[in-house]
């Protein structure tokens, strides 16, 4: 009975506490929005340089928080990884680990003012020796980047397209927005070229159709055509095959891979399907509870997984020809995102737990030139690169 009472107290927020949180959120978000507006007045505040010119995007200790009525949710908390040119980087992890929030932070499509990138840098390579820090980039500049330098294929093709506009008008819009000098005839020709590129045979007919007249696979091809209309340097594919059957999934993934090579883009592939990642990705980033726990080449992650969470993910996938009574299930549950612990977030679910795991969150350890893991089990097997840095929201005021 005492345990139930204690549990109820821990999850209960009084009216006065709720008002206090609301006032705090209002002050923080107002200050962050004002700082964003001020940064737009001075290009030096959002212009920077890449650490490595061979990367398209670099995430450097990025922290994206949501200021909610029950507290601050640290959806992405100190992540570090890069997307090299002409490469496919797979971002994997269970639902709620921060994959989509990472991509939305890069596109500046967070639901503001409650959702804010409060720390770190997201560097976008402009190809001329300079880069934009997306965290501070004003909306007027972002409008020239979205759909032009960075495009996104959303995970639900059924709802990504506007049901009241014809397909042609929706694809035309992207080209017109970023190429205002093009004539209507040139824009239509470009759209028909893109429809042909994504494998739509009846391109003239589809150009004049509405979304409801197309199948799920056809709609996803249209979404890909919209994303590729301006030949972006980075394509973000947010679970692009979730709503499709297995046969169409394979076609869409082959299409993405071929188109990436044709236009020389990089792909950030967000998924929880390890099979998709194994078939497409050059590099893999494994996320858990808003942090990167392991990253490396696809060979590193699939043939030499090191972090207990990655090993659990590998064990939980079905294997053809292997009969088991039940698939492996990682025990326990993810910590409360409003009140994350100071120790390793996976500690309470880990089968490889050590005494050091009760201390501070583990550092990122370099075990090879391409393989990095955040786990105390490997502290003597590699070089410590640094600790993820969380932002104390009280310092934002």
C-alpha positions as CSV (number, residue, x, y, z in Angstrom):
1,X,0.0,0.0,0.0
2,X,2.9,2.3,0.9
3,X,4.5,1.6,-2.5
4,X,1.2,2.5,-4.4
5,X,1.0,5.8,-2.4
6,X,4.6,6.6,-3.2
7,X,4.1,5.8,-6.9
8,X,1.0,8.0,-7.0
9,X,2.9,10.9,-5.4
10,X,5.8,10.6,-7.9
11,X,3.5,10.9,-10.9
12,X,1.2,13.5,-9.4
13,X,1.5,17.2,-10.2
14,X,-0.4,19.7,-8.1
15,X,-2.1,22.7,-9.5
16,X,0.6,25.0,-8.1
17,X,3.4,22.9,-9.6
18,X,1.6,22.9,-12.9
19,X,1.3,26.7,-12.9
20,X,5.0,27.0,-12.0
21,X,5.9,24.7,-14.9
22,X,3.7,26.7,-17.3
23,X,5.2,30.0,-16.2
24,X,8.7,28.6,-16.6
25,X,8.0,27.3,-20.1
26,X,6.5,30.6,-21.2
27,X,9.6,32.5,-20.1
28,X,12.1,30.0,-21.6
29,X,10.4,29.7,-25.0
30,X,9.9,33.5,-25.2
31,X,13.6,34.0,-24.6
32,X,14.6,31.3,-27.1
33,X,12.3,32.7,-29.8
34,X,13.8,36.2,-29.2
35,X,17.3,34.9,-29.5
36,X,16.4,33.2,-32.8
37,X,15.0,36.4,-34.2
38,X,18.1,38.3,-33.2
39,X,20.4,35.7,-34.8
40,X,18.6,36.3,-38.1
41,X,19.9,39.9,-38.2
42,X,23.5,38.9,-38.2
43,X,24.8,36.3,-40.7
44,X,27.9,35.6,-38.6
45,X,25.6,34.1,-35.9
46,X,24.5,31.3,-38.1
47,X,27.4,31.0,-40.6
48,X,30.2,28.5,-39.6
49,X,32.6,26.0,-41.1
50,X,32.4,22.2,-41.3
51,X,34.8,20.1,-39.3
52,X,35.2,17.8,-42.3
53,X,34.4,19.1,-45.8
54,X,33.6,15.5,-46.8
55,X,30.4,15.6,-44.7
56,X,27.0,17.0,-45.9
57,X,25.7,17.4,-42.3
58,X,27.3,17.3,-38.9
59,X,25.3,16.9,-35.7
60,X,27.5,18.2,-32.9
61,X,26.1,17.7,-29.3
62,X,22.6,18.6,-30.4
63,X,19.9,18.9,-27.7
64,X,16.2,19.3,-28.7
65,X,13.7,19.6,-25.8
66,X,10.0,19.9,-25.6
67,X,8.6,22.2,-22.8
68,X,5.4,20.4,-21.8
69,X,2.8,20.9,-19.1
70,X,4.4,18.1,-17.0
71,X,8.0,19.2,-17.4
72,X,10.8,19.3,-20.0
73,X,11.1,16.3,-22.3
74,X,14.7,15.7,-23.5
75,X,13.8,14.1,-26.8
76,X,17.3,14.5,-28.2
77,X,20.0,15.0,-25.7
78,X,23.6,15.5,-26.8
79,X,23.9,13.5,-30.1
80,X,27.0,13.4,-32.3
81,X,27.2,11.9,-35.8
82,X,27.9,13.0,-39.4
83,X,26.4,12.2,-42.8
84,X,29.2,11.9,-45.4
85,X,28.7,12.9,-49.0
86,X,27.2,10.3,-51.3
87,X,26.5,7.9,-48.4
88,X,23.4,6.4,-46.8
89,X,23.3,6.7,-43.0
90,X,20.7,4.6,-41.2
91,X,19.3,5.9,-37.9
92,X,17.7,3.0,-35.9
93,X,16.1,2.5,-32.6
94,X,12.7,1.8,-31.0
95,X,9.8,4.2,-31.2
96,X,10.3,7.3,-29.1
97,X,14.1,7.2,-29.1
98,X,14.5,10.6,-31.0
99,X,15.0,9.5,-34.6
100,X,12.3,11.7,-36.2
101,X,13.0,14.6,-33.8
102,X,16.6,14.6,-35.0
103,X,15.4,14.9,-38.6
104,X,12.8,17.6,-37.7
105,X,15.6,19.6,-35.9
106,X,17.6,19.5,-39.1
107,X,14.6,20.7,-41.1
108,X,13.6,23.2,-38.5
109,X,10.1,21.7,-38.5
110,X,9.7,21.3,-34.8
111,X,6.4,22.4,-33.3
112,X,7.5,25.7,-31.8
113,X,7.5,27.3,-29.4
114,X,7.2,24.2,-27.2
115,X,9.8,22.3,-29.2
116,X,13.2,23.9,-29.3
117,X,16.8,23.0,-30.2
118,X,18.5,24.4,-27.1
119,X,22.1,23.4,-27.5
120,X,24.8,22.2,-30.0
121,X,25.2,22.8,-33.7
122,X,23.8,21.2,-36.8
123,X,26.2,22.2,-39.6
124,X,25.0,22.0,-43.2
125,X,27.7,22.1,-45.9
126,X,27.0,24.7,-48.5
127,X,29.7,23.4,-50.8
128,X,31.7,26.7,-51.0
129,X,33.8,26.3,-47.8
130,X,31.1,27.7,-45.5
131,X,28.2,26.1,-43.6
132,X,25.0,27.1,-41.9
133,X,24.4,26.3,-38.3
134,X,20.8,25.2,-38.7
135,X,20.0,25.8,-35.0
136,X,20.3,29.6,-35.5
137,X,19.4,29.9,-39.2
138,X,16.5,32.3,-39.7
139,X,13.3,31.1,-41.3
140,X,13.8,33.2,-44.4
141,X,17.0,31.2,-45.2
142,X,15.5,27.9,-44.2
143,X,12.8,28.4,-46.8
144,X,15.5,28.4,-49.5
145,X,17.0,25.2,-48.0
146,X,14.0,23.0,-47.4
147,X,13.1,21.1,-50.6
148,X,16.2,22.5,-52.3
149,X,19.3,21.4,-50.4
150,X,17.5,19.1,-47.9
151,X,14.3,17.2,-48.8
152,X,12.2,14.9,-46.7
153,X,10.1,11.9,-47.6
154,X,7.6,11.6,-44.8
155,X,6.5,8.2,-43.4
156,X,2.8,8.3,-44.3
157,X,2.2,8.7,-48.1
158,X,-1.6,8.5,-47.5
159,X,-1.6,11.9,-45.6
160,X,1.6,13.6,-47.0
161,X,-0.2,14.7,-50.2
162,X,-2.9,17.4,-50.3
163,X,-6.2,15.6,-51.3
164,X,-7.7,18.7,-53.1
165,X,-4.8,19.4,-55.5
166,X,-3.8,17.4,-58.6
167,X,-0.5,15.5,-58.5
168,X,1.1,17.8,-61.1
169,X,0.3,20.9,-59.2
170,X,1.9,19.5,-56.0
171,X,5.2,18.5,-57.8
172,X,5.2,21.8,-59.8
173,X,5.0,23.8,-56.6
174,X,8.5,22.7,-55.3
175,X,10.2,23.5,-58.6
176,X,8.5,26.9,-59.0
177,X,9.3,27.9,-55.4
178,X,13.1,27.3,-55.8
179,X,13.4,28.2,-59.5
180,X,11.1,31.3,-60.0
181,X,12.8,32.0,-63.4
182,X,11.5,28.8,-65.0
183,X,8.5,29.1,-67.3
184,X,5.3,27.0,-66.7
185,X,6.2,24.8,-69.6
186,X,9.7,24.1,-68.2
187,X,8.3,23.4,-64.8
188,X,5.8,20.9,-66.2
189,X,8.5,19.3,-68.3
190,X,10.6,18.9,-65.1
191,X,7.7,17.4,-63.2
192,X,7.1,14.8,-66.0
193,X,10.8,14.0,-66.0
194,X,10.6,13.4,-62.2
195,X,7.5,11.2,-62.5
196,X,9.3,9.2,-65.2
197,X,12.4,9.0,-63.0
198,X,10.5,7.4,-60.1
199,X,9.1,4.7,-62.3
200,X,5.6,6.0,-63.1
201,X,4.7,4.7,-66.6
202,X,1.6,6.8,-67.3
203,X,3.2,10.1,-66.3
204,X,0.9,12.3,-68.4
205,X,-2.2,10.7,-66.9
206,X,-0.9,10.7,-63.3
207,X,0.0,14.4,-63.7
208,X,-3.7,15.2,-63.9
209,X,-4.9,12.8,-61.2
210,X,-5.8,13.4,-57.5
211,X,-4.0,11.5,-54.7
212,X,-7.1,9.3,-53.9
213,X,-6.9,7.9,-57.5
214,X,-3.4,6.3,-56.8
215,X,-2.3,3.3,-54.7
216,X,-0.1,3.6,-51.7
217,X,3.0,2.6,-53.6
218,X,2.2,5.2,-56.4
219,X,1.7,7.9,-53.8
220,X,5.0,7.1,-52.1
221,X,6.7,7.5,-55.5
222,X,5.0,10.9,-55.9
223,X,6.4,11.9,-52.5
224,X,9.9,10.8,-53.7
225,X,9.4,12.8,-56.9
226,X,8.5,15.9,-54.8
227,X,11.6,15.4,-52.6
228,X,14.0,15.0,-55.6
229,X,12.5,17.8,-57.8
230,X,15.4,20.2,-57.0
231,X,18.2,17.5,-56.8
232,X,18.9,18.0,-53.1
233,X,22.3,17.2,-51.5
234,X,20.5,15.3,-48.6
235,X,17.3,13.2,-48.7
236,X,15.8,12.5,-45.3
237,X,13.7,9.3,-45.6
238,X,11.6,9.0,-42.4
239,X,10.4,5.4,-42.4
240,X,9.5,5.6,-46.2
241,X,8.1,2.1,-46.4
242,X,6.0,1.8,-43.2
243,X,2.6,1.8,-44.8
244,X,3.5,-0.3,-47.8
245,X,3.4,-4.1,-48.4
246,X,6.7,-6.1,-48.6
247,X,6.9,-6.2,-52.4
248,X,6.3,-2.5,-52.8
249,X,8.8,-1.8,-49.9
250,X,11.6,-3.5,-51.9
251,X,10.7,-1.5,-55.0
252,X,10.8,1.8,-53.2
253,X,14.1,1.0,-51.5
254,X,15.7,0.0,-54.8
255,X,14.3,3.2,-56.3
256,X,15.8,5.4,-53.5
257,X,19.2,3.7,-53.8
258,X,19.3,4.1,-57.6
259,X,18.2,7.7,-57.5
260,X,20.7,8.6,-54.8
261,X,23.5,7.4,-57.2
262,X,22.0,9.2,-60.2
263,X,21.8,12.7,-58.6
264,X,24.8,12.2,-56.2
265,X,22.8,12.8,-52.9
266,X,23.2,11.5,-49.4
267,X,20.4,9.7,-47.6
268,X,19.5,9.9,-43.9
269,X,17.3,6.8,-43.5
270,X,15.2,6.7,-40.4
271,X,13.7,3.3,-39.6
272,X,13.3,0.6,-36.9
273,X,13.5,-2.1,-39.5
274,X,17.0,-3.6,-39.3
275,X,16.4,-5.5,-42.6
276,X,16.0,-2.2,-44.4
277,X,19.1,-0.8,-42.9
278,X,21.2,-3.9,-43.6
279,X,20.3,-3.7,-47.3
280,X,20.7,0.1,-47.8
281,X,23.0,1.8,-45.2
282,X,26.7,2.5,-45.5
283,X,26.8,3.7,-41.9
284,X,24.4,3.0,-38.9
285,X,23.6,5.2,-35.9
286,X,21.8,3.4,-33.0
287,X,19.7,5.7,-30.8
288,X,18.2,5.0,-27.4
289,X,16.3,7.4,-25.2
290,X,17.5,10.5,-27.1
291,X,21.2,9.6,-27.2
292,X,23.5,7.8,-29.7
293,X,24.6,4.6,-28.0
294,X,26.6,3.1,-30.9
295,X,27.6,4.1,-34.4
296,X,29.8,2.7,-37.2
297,X,29.8,1.2,-40.6
298,X,27.0,-1.3,-41.4
299,X,29.6,-4.1,-41.1
300,X,30.6,-2.9,-37.7
301,X,27.0,-2.8,-36.4
302,X,25.6,-5.9,-37.9
303,X,28.7,-8.2,-37.6
304,X,30.3,-6.8,-34.5
305,X,27.5,-5.2,-32.3
306,X,28.9,-4.0,-29.0
307,X,26.4,-2.0,-27.0
308,X,23.9,-4.3,-25.0
309,X,21.0,-2.4,-26.6
310,X,22.3,-3.1,-30.1
311,X,22.9,-6.7,-29.3
312,X,19.3,-6.9,-27.9
313,X,18.0,-5.4,-31.2
314,X,19.9,-8.0,-33.2
315,X,18.7,-10.9,-31.1
316,X,15.1,-9.7,-31.4
317,X,14.9,-9.9,-35.1
318,X,13.5,-13.1,-36.7
319,X,16.0,-15.3,-38.7
320,X,15.0,-17.3,-41.8
321,X,15.3,-21.0,-41.2
322,X,15.7,-20.7,-37.4
323,X,12.8,-21.9,-35.3
324,X,12.2,-20.4,-31.8
325,X,9.3,-20.6,-29.4
326,X,9.4,-16.8,-28.9
327,X,11.5,-13.9,-30.2
328,X,13.9,-12.3,-27.7
329,X,12.5,-9.4,-25.8
330,X,14.6,-6.7,-24.1
331,X,13.3,-6.7,-20.5
332,X,12.2,-3.5,-18.7
333,X,11.1,-0.2,-20.1
334,X,12.6,3.2,-21.1
335,X,13.2,5.8,-18.3
336,X,10.7,8.6,-17.9
337,X,11.8,11.3,-20.5
338,X,10.8,14.1,-18.1
339,X,13.2,12.9,-15.4
340,X,16.1,11.1,-17.0
341,X,18.7,9.5,-14.6
342,X,22.3,10.6,-14.4
343,X,23.6,7.1,-15.0
344,X,23.5,5.0,-18.2
345,X,19.9,5.1,-19.5
346,X,20.0,1.4,-20.4
347,X,21.4,0.3,-17.0
348,X,18.2,-1.0,-15.5
349,X,17.5,-3.2,-18.6
350,X,21.1,-4.3,-19.2
351,X,22.3,-7.9,-18.9
352,X,25.9,-6.8,-19.1
353,X,25.7,-4.4,-16.1
354,X,28.9,-3.5,-14.2
355,X,29.5,-1.5,-11.0
356,X,30.7,1.5,-13.1
357,X,27.3,1.7,-14.6
358,X,26.0,3.2,-11.4
359,X,28.2,6.2,-12.0
360,X,27.9,9.0,-14.5
361,X,26.6,8.4,-18.1
362,X,29.2,6.5,-20.0
363,X,31.5,8.4,-22.5
364,X,31.7,7.7,-26.2
365,X,34.5,5.2,-26.7
366,X,36.4,4.8,-30.1
367,X,37.0,1.1,-30.5
368,X,38.2,1.4,-34.1
369,X,38.5,4.1,-36.8
370,X,34.8,3.7,-37.7
371,X,33.2,2.1,-34.6
372,X,32.1,4.1,-31.5
373,X,30.1,2.9,-28.5
374,X,28.9,4.4,-25.2
375,X,29.3,1.6,-22.7
376,X,31.6,1.0,-19.7
377,X,32.2,-2.6,-20.8
378,X,34.6,-1.3,-23.5
379,X,36.4,1.4,-21.5
380,X,39.7,-0.5,-21.6
381,X,39.4,-1.4,-25.3
382,X,39.4,2.0,-26.9
383,X,40.0,5.7,-26.6
384,X,37.5,8.0,-24.8
385,X,36.2,10.7,-27.1
386,X,34.0,12.6,-24.6
387,X,30.8,12.7,-22.7
388,X,27.4,13.7,-24.1
389,X,26.5,17.1,-22.7
390,X,23.0,17.8,-21.5
391,X,21.6,21.3,-21.2
392,X,20.4,22.5,-17.8
393,X,17.1,24.2,-18.7
394,X,17.4,26.6,-15.7
395,X,20.5,28.2,-17.3
396,X,18.4,29.1,-20.4
397,X,16.7,31.9,-18.5
